[in-house]
Amino acid sequence: MLDFSRNHFDLFGLPVGYALDPDLLAERFRALQSAVHPDRFASAPDQERRLSMQASTRVNEAFQTLKDPLQRALYLLALYPDTGAQPTAQDTAFLMEQMELRETLAEARGARNPMAAVAEVLGHIARSERAIGAELTARFTDPSPKDLAAARVAVHKLQFLDKCRRDAEALEADLDLDG
């Protein structure tokens, strides 16, 4: 059956790192899910059926974690011991950027073209997420304690961006309903 002690990357036969091939991940997911799916064990003894259900759940959870960039980054951080190093200074430019994005979203509904305002915010978020993704790829390639501390800061920024993106997408859906 499945070795439950393996990390998500090992489970799918992927190198531990932020960058991954989503097509390869999906292919390995389908192969693993096919091998452990409870339907294959419908006539097996109770213990095998339970193990199959646990394995299937584990494969699904691992896949969901690895396919989502933010969840993958958080999982990677969890694989490394926390040195306790915290950033000593806030990135004021990033904080100002977040405030401006939030302000643009707050004003979008009353804008001349609200959908364009939301699209502008979503475009900015996508560019920022790509830049942070590139940084995380580098930081997790062969992470030193300094890289891990910087990765924690980058993941924190990614969390802000993720929340802002979800809020922008919700506003976009509301505007679609209103329009």
ABEGO torsion letter per residue (X at the ends): XBBAABBAAAAAGBBBEABBBAAAAAAAAAAAAAAABAAAAAABBAAAAAAAAAAAAAAAAAAAAAABAAAAAAAAAAABBBAGBBBABBBAAAAAAAAAAAAAAAAAAABABAAAAAAAAAAAAAAAAAAAAAAAAAAAABBBAAAAAAAAAAAAAAAAAAAAAAAAAAAAAAAAAAX
